[in-house]
């Protein structure tokens, strides 16, 4: 269950040259330049000078017979730089726009041609040019196709793909919970393609009901494996692009009871390397597989008493494999000593620990093998912040703080492939920020895009960080925004923003991380105290024990931590204990319900958006990872579910949900309504027809949601000091 981000994204790079987010900077292979689209044309920017060279003029992106250039959604270059793939006409697949049209442009002669002619419009996914630059491969309607760029000949490499037998991409659950989307890889010699096949044929459909878009209602089926239901079995095959014959990798055990969240070529043309998790996700194994025979060999394994995180937890790009030493070793990240650390593993399973100590590596940022350095984010002293560190590849030198020590807060980087340059953004909750470009490893600035003025304060109320220690001796980080013109002799209402599950933190010392984005007005000016708290179970860099204290106790440990911290806050002399409100979305909606139901003496008003009312209704990958299997410990799911405590509701509750939510189904809210009705509990409810988990579709939706949120809060938890 991914947390619906409540953070206000700060645009910190200028609109043209620096207009990319961390995810979409297109670095050159050398890392000494990057590419960007400006006014429809494609440019290369050399670093550190930012000298600009036009690579493709927009006129060359006008298809024959048309009078308008392609609208570039994204692009990528072949390894030799001679061909650029243009991605356009994109359509959303669940969360992201990963389906669309692709065009190949020859950079030299400017010939532009569409890939997959004859395929349905906007049906191509993840097109990639072969390493030798002669072909392109893509997925269309769950099959893999290979197209010759010179002759335009198209060969269908897989032929068994259907809506339920999925080649080269993934089903709903893999995408949502493992961040798996692109499901095929070219071999380095361009002769084979390795790919996932997901068999969702036995996954039951969950039906979303559309009552508004036609005279008669119709259902929308989604293959959705509920907790306790068997997952979709996955396997990995290698297809010879000449013969179209697939060889399947032979892994031991029952494919139904395992997941394969990672797979790549093993730095050669003859082997694959992959990670396999058991269904409980508390045992991980790494296999080397022979592509000719399919034989597999486990070279590494680890177990955990709770769960093992996949790569998307410690890398912005869940694809790829971090090979070093000419492919003889690779980097691995593990929490097996109680902290998230970097290791180097040999192909024989031998290991060397690189980072050590009682702190967590947060994310792996870059490898500069030329200078023998690894760059990673960490914050040993303050879990709400993050800084860039470097350490030698052998772990004998470092870690060395790379981020400026004087900039206290949160740093973000997009480091070039060679580890030479990076764009950099620093901010903190006080409103200080700097956006610049730096050279590594000395972090010398060679371009500044903007920064906060010295001594300036934002016009909005300024947040502050604090800590509170509960009666259980749990110290929690928090942020707080006090009302404007705050008077410590008065008592004010408090609105808590919550999430509190393993998918996300809500407390970060970063600009835009605090506040109530749904409030339609000036919430600080109206006189509310706003607070966010992170307790045990949130993914803070406080060690595995902190993060995994919630195992089999979602809805118990995290709820008690929030409530006990609130009890301490209620002792502050400027807090009105009769006006305590709480709100959250998704997992935060679940937390809101649990707080209202389990601690009705504390929380008087709650706004719960898209909650999981019953953990037995959510998907298996997420819920089983953190809670176990209901066949073995069903009582834990029941004990942590808000619906179990609905009979205790005393305060004011507003339930909000989209009926088209494919992630957290509207089903749970309807079942909760029945439970509340059974016990005679008064509450208010707003359903948004056919809206998804984000409740963002349709004209006026977000404005309506904000107005609803604001008016309910004002009515049931009146603003202002008294």
C-alpha positions in Angstrom: 0.0 0.0 0.0 1.9 3.0 -1.2 1.5 6.2 0.8 -0.3 8.9 -1.1 2.3 11.6 -0.9 1.1 14.6 1.0 4.4 16.5 0.5 4.3 19.7 -1.5 6.8 19.2 -4.3 9.1 22.2 -4.5 10.2 23.1 -8.0 13.8 24.0 -7.4 15.2 24.0 -10.9 14.6 26.7 -13.5 12.0 26.1 -16.1 14.2 25.4 -19.2 17.7 23.9 -18.7 17.1 22.7 -15.2 13.4 21.7 -15.5 13.8 18.0 -14.8 12.9 16.1 -11.7 15.3 13.6 -10.2 13.7 10.8 -12.2 13.8 12.4 -15.6 17.3 13.9 -16.0 18.7 12.2 -19.1 22.4 11.8 -18.5 24.8 11.0 -21.3 26.7 7.7 -21.0 29.9 9.6 -20.0 28.0 11.6 -17.3 29.7 14.8 -18.6 26.5 16.1 -20.1 22.8 15.7 -20.1 19.9 16.0 -22.5 16.7 18.0 -22.3 13.7 18.9 -24.5 13.3 22.7 -24.9 10.5 24.1 -27.0 10.1 20.8 -28.8 13.8 20.4 -29.7 16.3 18.1 -28.1 19.5 19.7 -26.7 22.7 18.4 -25.1 24.1 20.5 -22.2 27.8 20.1 -21.5 29.0 20.3 -17.9 30.3 22.3 -16.2 29.9 25.0 -18.8 26.2 24.3 -19.7 27.2 24.9 -23.3 24.2 24.0 -25.3 24.1 22.0 -28.5 21.0 21.2 -30.5 20.8 17.5 -31.2 17.4 17.3 -32.8 15.3 20.2 -34.1 11.6 20.1 -33.5 11.1 20.2 -37.3 12.6 16.7 -37.5 10.0 15.4 -35.1 7.1 16.0 -37.5 5.9 12.7 -38.9 5.5 12.5 -42.7 2.1 13.7 -43.7 1.5 15.6 -40.5 2.1 19.3 -39.7 2.8 19.1 -36.0 5.9 17.8 -34.1 5.5 14.9 -31.7 4.8 15.8 -28.2 7.7 14.3 -26.3 6.8 12.5 -23.1 10.2 11.0 -22.7 13.2 9.9 -24.8 16.2 7.6 -24.7 19.4 7.2 -26.8 20.9 4.0 -28.2 24.3 3.2 -26.7 26.1 4.5 -29.7 24.1 7.7 -29.7 23.0 7.3 -33.3 19.3 6.7 -32.6 16.9 8.4 -30.2 13.6 6.9 -29.2 10.8 9.3 -28.7 8.0 8.3 -26.4 4.6 10.1 -27.0 0.8 9.7 -26.9 1.2 8.1 -23.5 -1.6 6.5 -21.5 -1.8 5.6 -17.8 -1.4 2.0 -16.6 -2.5 2.1 -13.0 -0.1 4.7 -11.5 2.1 5.8 -14.4 1.8 6.5 -18.1 3.8 3.5 -19.3 1.9 2.7 -22.5 2.1 4.8 -25.6 3.7 5.2 -29.1 7.4 5.1 -29.9 9.3 6.7 -32.8 12.9 6.1 -33.8 14.9 9.0 -35.1 18.2 8.6 -36.9 20.3 11.4 -35.4 22.5 11.6 -38.6 20.0 11.6 -41.4 17.0 12.7 -39.3 14.8 9.9 -40.6 11.8 9.5 -38.3 9.7 6.3 -38.3 7.2 4.9 -36.0 7.8 1.6 -34.2 5.1 -1.1 -34.1 3.2 0.0 -37.2 0.1 -2.1 -37.3 -0.1 -2.4 -33.5 -3.0 -0.7 -31.7 -2.4 3.0 -30.9 -0.7 3.7 -27.6 -0.1 0.0 -27.0 3.7 -0.1 -26.9 5.6 -0.3 -23.6 9.2 0.1 -22.5 10.8 0.2 -26.0 14.5 -0.2 -25.9 17.2 -0.2 -28.6 19.5 -3.2 -28.7 23.0 -2.6 -27.5 24.4 -2.9 -31.0 21.9 -0.3 -32.2 20.3 -2.4 -34.9 17.0 -3.3 -33.4 14.3 -2.2 -31.0 12.2 -4.4 -28.6 9.0 -3.5 -27.0 5.9 -5.0 -25.3 2.5 -4.8 -26.9 -0.6 -6.5 -25.5 1.5 -8.7 -23.2 3.9 -10.0 -25.8 7.4 -9.0 -26.8 8.2 -7.8 -30.3 11.6 -7.1 -31.9 11.8 -4.7 -34.8 14.8 -4.2 -37.2 15.5 -0.5 -37.5 16.9 -0.8 -41.0 14.3 -3.0 -42.6 11.3 -2.4 -40.3 10.7 -6.1 -40.1 8.8 -7.0 -36.9 9.3 -10.4 -35.2 6.9 -11.5 -32.5 9.2 -13.1 -29.9 6.5 -14.4 -27.5 3.1 -15.5 -28.7 1.3 -16.8 -25.6 0.6 -13.4 -24.0 -2.9 -12.6 -22.9 -4.5 -10.2 -20.4 -3.7 -12.8 -17.8 -0.5 -14.4 -19.1 1.8 -11.4 -19.0 5.1 -11.3 -20.9 7.6 -8.5 -20.4 5.6 -6.5 -17.9 3.7 -7.2 -14.6 0.3 -7.6 -13.0 -1.3 -5.1 -10.6 0.3 -6.5 -7.4 3.9 -6.6 -8.7 3.6 -3.1 -10.0 2.0 -1.6 -6.9 4.1 -3.4 -4.3 7.5 -4.1 -5.9 7.7 -1.1 -8.3 8.1 -3.7 -11.2 7.0 -2.3 -14.5 9.6 -2.8 -17.3 9.8 -6.6 -17.5 12.4 -7.4 -20.2 16.2 -6.9 -20.7 18.4 -7.0 -23.8 21.5 -9.2 -23.6 24.8 -7.2 -23.9 25.4 -8.9 -27.3 21.9 -8.1 -28.6 21.1 -11.8 -29.4 18.7 -12.6 -26.5 16.1 -11.0 -24.4 15.4 -12.0 -20.8 11.9 -11.4 -19.5 9.4 -12.1 -16.8 6.2 -14.0 -17.4 3.5 -13.5 -14.8 0.7 -16.0 -14.7 -2.4 -14.3 -13.3 -4.8 -16.8 -14.8 -5.8 -18.1 -11.4 -6.1 -14.7 -9.7 -9.7 -13.8 -9.1 -11.2 -10.6 -10.5 -12.2 -7.8 -8.2 -15.0 -5.9 -9.9 -15.2 -2.1 -9.8 -18.7 -0.9 -10.6 -19.3 2.1 -12.9 -22.8 3.5 -12.5 -22.3 6.8 -14.2 -20.8 6.5 -17.7 -23.5 4.6 -19.5 -27.2 4.0 -19.3 -26.6 0.6 -17.8 -23.9 0.1 -15.2 -20.9 -2.0 -16.0 -18.1 -3.7 -14.1 -14.3 -3.2 -14.5 -12.4 -6.4 -13.6 -9.0 -6.3 -12.0 -6.9 -9.3 -11.2 -6.3 -8.6 -7.6 -4.9 -11.1 -5.2 -6.3 -10.4 -1.7 -4.3 -11.2 1.4 -4.3 -15.0 2.0 -4.9 -15.7 -1.7 -2.1 -17.3 -3.7 0.1 -14.9 -5.7 0.6 -14.9 -9.4 3.5 -17.3 -10.1 6.4 -15.7 -12.0 9.1 -17.2 -14.1 12.0 -15.8 -16.1 12.7 -16.8 -19.7 15.4 -16.0 -22.2 14.2 -15.8 -25.9 16.6 -16.1 -28.8 15.6 -13.2 -31.1 16.5 -15.2 -34.2 14.7 -18.5 -33.4 12.1 -17.0 -31.0 12.7 -20.0 -28.8 12.5 -19.3 -25.0 14.5 -21.2 -22.4 13.0 -21.0 -19.0 15.2 -20.6 -15.9 14.7 -23.5 -13.6 14.4 -22.4 -9.9 13.7 -24.8 -7.1 10.5 -24.8 -5.2 6.9 -23.8 -5.8 6.7 -20.7 -8.1 3.3 -19.9 -6.6 4.8 -19.4 -3.1 7.7 -17.2 -4.3 8.3 -13.8 -5.9 11.0 -12.6 -8.3 11.3 -8.9 -7.8 14.7 -8.4 -9.5 16.3 -9.9 -12.6 19.2 -8.7 -14.8 22.0 -10.0 -17.1 24.9 -11.1 -15.0 27.5 -8.8 -16.6 27.9 -11.3 -19.4 25.9 -13.0 -22.3 25.5 -16.4 -20.7 24.0 -15.9 -17.3 21.2 -14.1 -15.5 21.2 -13.0 -11.9 18.0 -12.7 -10.0 16.6 -12.3 -6.5 13.9 -14.5 -5.2 11.7 -14.0 -2.1 9.6 -16.6 -0.4 5.9 -15.7 0.0 6.3 -14.3 3.5 9.2 -12.2 2.1 11.5 -13.1 5.0 13.9 -15.2 3.0 15.8 -13.9 0.0 18.1 -15.8 -2.3 20.3 -14.7 -5.2 20.6 -17.1 -8.1 22.9 -17.2 -11.1 21.2 -18.9 -14.0 22.6 -20.4 -17.2 20.6 -19.2 -20.2 21.4 -22.2 -22.4 20.2 -24.8 -19.9 18.1 -22.9 -17.5 20.1 -24.4 -14.6 20.2 -22.2 -11.5 22.7 -21.9 -8.6 21.9 -20.1 -5.4 25.0 -18.0 -4.5 23.6 -16.1 -1.5 20.7 -16.2 1.0 19.5 -14.4 4.0 16.6 -14.6 6.4 14.8 -12.1 8.7 12.5 -12.6 11.6 10.2 -10.0 10.0 10.7 -9.1 6.3 13.4 -8.3 3.8 13.0 -5.1 1.7 13.4 -5.1 -2.0 15.6 -2.7 -4.0 13.0 0.1 -4.4 13.4 0.8 -0.7 17.1 1.7 -1.1 17.3 2.9 -4.7 15.4 5.4 -6.8 15.7 2.9 -9.7 14.5 -0.6 -8.7 15.9 -1.9 -12.0 19.6 -2.6 -12.6 22.3 -4.5 -10.8 25.3 -2.7 -9.3 28.3 -4.6 -10.8 31.8 -3.7 -9.9 35.3 -5.1 -10.5 34.6 -6.0 -14.1 31.5 -8.0 -13.2 33.3 -10.2 -10.6 31.4 -8.6 -7.8 28.2 -6.5 -7.1 26.9 -4.3 -4.4 24.1 -5.5 -2.1 22.2 -3.9 0.7 21.0 -5.8 3.8 19.7 -5.1 7.3 20.9 -8.4 8.7 23.0 -6.9 11.4 20.2 -4.6 12.5 21.1 -1.6 10.3 20.8 -1.1 6.6 24.4 -1.4 5.2 26.1 -1.9 1.9 28.0 -5.1 1.1 30.0 -6.3 -1.8 29.2 -9.8 -2.9 31.3 -12.1 -5.2 29.8 -14.4 -7.8 30.6 -17.2 -5.4 28.6 -15.6 -2.6 31.7 -14.3 -0.7 30.9 -11.0 1.0 32.6 -7.9 2.3 30.8 -5.4 4.5 31.5 -1.8 3.3 29.5 0.5 5.6 29.5 -0.3 9.3 28.2 1.2 12.5 24.9 1.9 14.2 23.3 4.0 11.4 21.4 3.3 8.3 22.4 3.8 4.7 19.2 5.4 3.3 19.7 5.2 -0.4 22.5 4.2 -2.8 23.2 7.2 -5.0 26.1 6.4 -7.3 29.3 4.3 -7.9 32.5 6.1 -9.0 34.6 3.0 -9.6 37.3 5.1 -11.3 38.0 6.8 -8.0 37.0 3.8 -5.8 34.0 5.5 -4.2 30.4 4.8 -3.4 28.0 7.7 -2.7 25.0 7.1 -0.4 22.6 9.0 1.7 22.6 8.7 5.5 21.9 10.7 8.6 23.4 9.2 11.7 22.5 12.0 14.0 19.0 13.0 13.0 16.5 10.6 11.4 14.5 13.4 9.9 17.4 14.6 7.7 19.6 13.2 5.0 23.1 13.9 3.7 25.4 12.6 1.0 28.3 10.5 2.2 31.1 8.8 0.3 33.0 5.7 1.3 35.7 3.7 -0.5 34.6 0.6 -2.3 36.6 -1.6 0.0 35.1 0.2 3.1 38.5 1.1 4.5 38.2 4.8 4.0 35.1 6.7 5.2 32.4 7.4 5.5 33.0 11.0 4.6 30.3 13.7 4.7 30.0 15.2 1.3 27.1 17.5 1.8 27.9 20.9 3.3 27.9 20.5 7.1 26.4 23.9 7.6 23.3 23.0 5.6 21.2 21.3 8.3 18.2 19.5 6.8 17.5 17.3 3.8 19.7 17.0 0.7 18.7 15.4 -2.6 21.0 14.6 -5.5 20.9 13.2 -9.1 24.4 12.1 -9.6 25.8 11.5 -13.1 26.7 7.9 -14.1 30.4 8.5 -13.6 29.9 10.1 -10.2 31.4 13.4 -11.4 28.5 15.9 -11.4 25.2 16.2 -9.7 22.4 18.6 -9.4 21.6 19.2 -5.7 18.8 20.5 -3.7 18.9 21.3 0.0 16.0 22.4 2.2 14.8 22.3 5.7 11.5 22.8 7.4 12.4 26.4 8.4 12.2 27.4 4.7 15.9 27.5 4.0 16.8 26.1 0.6 19.5 26.0 -2.1 19.3 24.6 -5.6 22.6 24.2 -7.4 25.0 22.0 -9.5 28.0 20.5 -7.8 31.2 18.7 -8.8 32.1 15.6 -6.8 33.7 14.5 -4.6 34.5 18.0 -3.2 30.9 19.2 -3.6 32.2 22.4 -5.3 29.3 24.5 -6.7 29.6 25.5 -10.4 26.1 26.8 -10.9 23.4 28.1 -8.5 19.8 28.1 -9.7 18.3 29.7 -6.6 18.3 30.0 -2.9 16.4 31.4 0.0 17.4 34.9 1.0 19.4 35.2 4.2 17.2 35.9 7.2 14.1 35.6 5.1 11.0 33.9 6.4 8.2 32.4 4.2 4.9 34.2 4.2 3.3 31.0 5.4 3.6 29.9 9.0 7.0 28.3 9.7 7.1 24.8 11.0 9.3 23.6 13.7 10.7 20.1 14.6 10.3 18.5 18.0 10.5 15.2 19.8 8.2 13.6 22.3 8.9 10.6 24.5 5.9 8.5 25.4 5.2 6.6 28.6 6.5 3.5 26.7 9.8 5.2 26.4 9.4 5.6 22.7 10.9 8.9 21.4 9.1 10.1 18.3 10.0 12.8 15.8 7.4 15.4 14.9 6.8 18.6 13.1 4.5 21.3 14.3 3.0 24.5 12.8 1.6 26.9 15.4 -1.2 29.3 14.6 -0.3 32.7 13.3 -0.2 35.3 16.1 0.2 32.4 18.5 -0.6 33.3 22.1 0.8 30.8 24.6 -1.9 31.8 27.2 -4.7 30.5 25.0 -5.7 27.0 24.1 -5.8 25.9 20.5 -7.3 22.9 18.6 -4.8 20.4 17.2 -5.0 18.7 13.8 -2.8 15.6 13.5 -1.7 14.3 10.1 -1.0 10.6 10.2 0.2 7.8 8.1 2.3 5.5 10.5 2.7 2.4 8.3 5.9 1.0 6.7 5.5 2.5 3.3 6.4 6.1 4.2 7.6 8.7 6.7 5.6 11.9 7.3 8.2 13.7 9.4 11.1 15.1 7.4 13.2 18.2 8.0 12.5 19.4 4.4 10.7 22.3 2.9 7.1 21.4 2.1 7.0 18.3 4.3 4.7 19.9 6.9 1.3 21.3 6.5 -2.3 20.4 5.5 -2.6 20.6 1.8 -6.3 19.8 1.6 -7.3 22.8 3.8 -9.0 25.4 1.6 -7.8 28.5 3.3 -5.2 29.7 5.8 -5.2 27.0 8.4 -2.5 28.6 10.5 -4.3 32.0 10.2 -7.6 30.4 11.2 -5.9 29.2 14.5 -5.1 25.5 14.2 -2.0 23.8 15.6 -0.9 21.2 12.9 1.3 18.3 14.0 2.8 15.2 12.3 4.4 12.3 14.2 6.4 9.2 13.1 6.4 6.3 15.5 7.7 2.7 15.3 7.0 1.0 12.0 7.7 4.0 9.8 10.7 3.6 7.5 12.9 6.1 9.5 16.6 5.5 9.4 16.6 4.4 13.1 17.6 0.8 12.6 15.7 -2.4 11.7 14.4 -2.8 15.2 12.5 0.5 14.9 11.1 -0.2 11.5 10.2 -3.8 12.1 8.6 -3.4 15.6 5.3 -3.2 13.6 5.6 -6.8 12.2 2.3 -8.5 12.7 1.2 -5.5 14.7 0.0 -2.9 12.1 -3.0 -1.3 13.8 -1.6 -1.9 17.3 2.0 -0.7 17.8 1.7 2.2 15.4 -1.6 3.3 16.8 -0.5 3.1 20.4 2.6 5.2 19.6 0.5 7.9 18.0 -2.0 7.9 20.9 0.6 7.9 23.7 2.5 10.8 22.0 -0.8 12.7 21.7 -1.4 12.2 25.4 1.9 13.9 26.1 1.1 16.7 23.8 -2.3 17.2 25.5 -0.3 18.2 28.6 1.0 21.3 26.8 -0.7 24.3 28.3 -1.7 25.8 24.9 -3.5 22.6 23.7 -7.3 22.4 23.9 -7.9 18.7 24.8 -11.5 19.0 23.8 -10.5 19.8 20.2 -8.2 17.1 19.0 -8.6 16.1 15.4 -6.8 13.6 13.1 -6.8 12.9 9.4 -5.0 10.7 6.9 -5.1 9.1 3.5 -4.7 5.4 2.5 -2.7 3.9 5.4 -3.2 7.2 7.1 -7.0 6.8 6.7 -6.7 3.4 8.4 -4.7 5.0 11.2 -7.3 7.8 11.6 -10.0 5.2 12.1 -8.0 3.1 14.5 -7.2 6.2 16.6 -10.9 7.3 16.7 -12.1 3.8 17.5 -9.3 2.6 19.9 -8.7 5.9 21.7 -12.1 7.7 21.6 -11.2 9.6 24.8 -8.4 11.3 23.0 -9.5 11.9 19.4 -12.7 13.8 19.0 -12.8 14.4 15.2 -11.4 12.3 12.3 -11.3 12.6 8.5 -10.4 9.3 7.0 -9.7 9.1 3.2 -9.5 5.9 1.3 -8.8 3.7 4.3 -8.2 0.0 4.7 -10.9 -0.8 7.1 -10.2 -4.5 7.2 -6.7 -5.8 6.6 -8.1 -9.0 5.2 -9.3 -7.1 2.2 -6.0 -5.7 1.0 -3.5 -7.2 -1.5 -1.3 -10.1 -0.5 2.2 -8.7 -1.3 1.9 -5.7 1.0 -0.2 -7.1 3.8 1.6 -10.5 4.0 5.0 -8.8 4.0 4.2 -6.9 7.2 1.6 -9.1 8.8 2.3 -12.8 7.9 -0.2 -15.2 6.4 -3.8 -15.1 7.6 -3.8 -18.9 7.4 -1.3 -18.9 10.3 -2.1 -15.8 12.3 -5.5 -14.5 11.3 -6.1 -12.9 14.7 -3.3 -10.4 14.1 -5.1 -9.1 11.0 -8.4 -8.9 13.0 -6.7 -7.2 16.0 -5.1 -4.5 13.8 -8.2 -3.7 11.6 -10.2 -0.6 12.3 -13.5 -2.4 11.7 -12.9 -4.5 14.8 -13.2 -1.4 17.0 -15.9 0.5 15.1 -18.4 0.0 17.9 -16.3 2.3 20.1 -16.8 5.4 18.0 -17.8 8.4 20.1 -16.5 11.4 18.1 -17.1 12.9 14.7 -16.1 10.8 11.7 -16.0 11.8 8.0 -15.4 8.9 5.6 -14.2 9.7 2.1 -13.6 7.2 -0.7 -13.5 6.9 -4.5 -15.7 4.1 -5.8 -13.2 3.4 -8.6 -10.3 2.8 -6.2 -8.3 -0.1 -7.7 -5.8 0.0 -4.8 -7.8 0.2 -1.6 -11.2 -1.0 -2.6 -14.4 0.9 -1.8 -15.7 -2.5 -0.6 -13.9 -2.0 2.7 -15.6 1.3 3.4 -19.0 -0.2 2.6 -18.4 -3.0 5.0 -17.3 -0.5 7.6 -20.5 1.5 7.1 -22.5 -1.6 7.8 -20.6 -2.1 11.0 -21.1 1.5 12.1 -24.8 1.3 11.3 -25.2 -2.0 13.2 -23.9 -0.2 16.4 -26.0 2.9 15.8 -23.0 5.2 15.2 -23.5 8.5 13.6 -21.0 9.6 11.0 -20.8 11.3 7.6 -19.8 9.8 4.3 -18.7 11.1 0.9 -18.2 8.8 -2.1 -16.7 10.1 -5.3 -18.0 8.0 -8.3 -15.3 6.2 -10.3 -12.4 8.2 -8.7 -9.3 6.2 -8.0 -7.1 6.1 -4.9 -5.9 9.7 -5.6 -9.5 11.1 -5.8 -8.2 13.4 -8.5 -10.2 12.6 -11.6 -13.0 14.7 -12.9 -13.7 18.4 -13.1 -13.8 20.1 -9.8 -12.9 17.0 -7.8 -9.9 18.3 -5.8 -11.6 21.6 -5.1 -14.7 19.9 -3.8 -12.6 17.5 -1.7 -10.7 20.4 -0.1 -13.9 22.3 0.6 -15.5 19.3 2.2 -12.4 18.6 4.3 -12.2 22.2 5.5 -15.9 22.7 6.3 -16.1 19.4 8.2 -13.0 20.3 10.3 -14.2 23.8 11.0 -17.7 22.6 12.0 -16.6 19.7 14.2 -13.3 21.0 15.6 -13.8 24.8 15.7 -10.7 26.9 15.0 -9.0 29.6 17.1 -7.5 30.2 20.5 -9.7 30.4 23.6 
